[in-house]
Amino acid sequence: MNWVDDLLQKHPSLSIAREKLAAIEAHFSFMEKEIVQVREENTTLKRDITALRAQGMGSSAPSAFVDASGVLWKGLTGGGFESVPYCPTCKSPLSDVSGSLLCLKCNWQAPLKSFEVPKVYHDLFG
């Protein structure tokens, strides 16, 4: 028995403190176990990130553009692609101008119409 238990034995009026202490000890034990699990998961995730970076898949900058259907699609950091097509000439996002996709920076017109973008995106990346 430790000194706290001895103190609580000598002073029965501290039974509420004993209950609170038992609850705190149980919570502390739970938190210690959770910390161990989180540290293990963190180690695993760091190892996975290192492996992905070694394969060139997990850099902190967004992925390069992918050319498909006559336009560019910008890769996202976490994987996947943006749903907005980009100009293959200057890599600016394309704008909807009267149903056509047009680069406002270099005046390039995409072979796609703006209403086709959701279907093309879904077919390519969905």
For each residue, the residues with C-beta under 8 A, 3 or more apart:
1: 5 6 9
2: 5 6
3: 6 7
4: 7 8 21
5: 1 2 8 9
6: 1 2 3 9 10
7: 3 4 10 11 14
8: 4 5 11 14 15 17 18 21
9: 1 5 6
10: 6 7
11: 7 8 14
12: 15
13:
14: 7 8 11 17 18
15: 8 12 18 19
16: 19 20
17: 8 14 20 21
18: 8 14 15 21 22
19: 15 16 22 23
20: 16 17 23 24
21: 4 8 17 18 24 25
22: 18 19 25 26
23: 19 20 26 27
24: 20 21 27 28
25: 21 22 28 29
26: 22 23 29 30
27: 23 24 30 31
28: 24 25 31 32
29: 25 26 32 33
30: 26 27 33 34
31: 27 28 34 35
32: 28 29 35 36
33: 29 30 36 37
34: 30 31 37 38
35: 31 32 38 39
36: 32 33 39 40
37: 33 34 40 41
38: 34 35 41 42
39: 35 36 42 43
40: 36 37 43 44
41: 37 38 44 45
42: 38 39 45 46
43: 39 40 46 47
44: 40 41 47 48
45: 41 42 48 49
46: 42 43 49 50
47: 43 44 50 51
48: 44 45 51 52
49: 45 46 52 53 58
50: 46 47 53 54
51: 47 48 54 55
52: 48 49 55 57 58
53: 49 50 56 57 58 59
54: 50 51
55: 51 52 58
56: 53 59
57: 52 53
58: 49 52 53 55
59: 53 56 63
60: 77
61: 77
62: 74 75 76 77
63: 59 74 75 76 77
64: 75
65: 72 73 74 75 86 91
66: 72 73 75 81
67: 71 72 88
68: 71 73 120 124
69: 85 111 112 120 124
70: 88 110 111 112
71: 67 68 85 86 87 88 94 101 110 111 112
72: 65 66 67 85 86 87 88 91
73: 65 66 68 81 82 85 86 121 124 125
74: 62 63 65 81 82 84 86
75: 62 63 64 65 66 79 80 81 82
76: 62 63 79 80 81 82
77: 60 61 62 63
78:
79: 75 76
80: 75 76 125
81: 66 73 74 75 76 121 124 125
82: 73 74 75 76
83: 117 118 121
84: 74 93 94 117
85: 69 71 72 73 93 94 101 110 112 117 121
86: 65 71 72 73 74 91 92 93 94
87: 71 72 90 91 92 93 94 103 105 106 108 110
88: 67 70 71 72 91 108
89: 103 106 108
90: 87 103 105 106 108
91: 65 72 86 87 88
92: 86 87 103 104 105 106
93: 84 85 86 87
94: 71 84 85 86 87 101 102 103 110
95: 101 102 103 104
96: 99 100 101 102 114
97: 100 101 102
98:
99: 96 113 114 115
100: 96 97 109 110 113 114
101: 71 85 94 95 96 97 109 110 112 113 114 117
102: 94 95 96 97 107 108 109 110
103: 87 89 90 92 94 95 106 107 108 109 110
104: 92 95 107
105: 87 90 92
106: 87 89 90 92 103
107: 102 103 104
108: 87 88 89 90 102 103
109: 100 101 102 103
110: 70 71 85 87 94 100 101 102 103
111: 69 70 71
112: 69 70 71 85 101 116 117 120
113: 99 100 101 116
114: 96 99 100 101 117
115: 99 118
116: 112 113 119 120
117: 83 84 85 101 112 114 120 121
118: 83 115 121 122
119: 116 122 123
120: 68 69 112 116 117 123 124
121: 73 81 83 85 117 118 124 125 126
122: 118 119 125 126
123: 119 120 126
124: 68 69 73 81 120 121
125: 73 80 81 121 122
126: 121 122 123
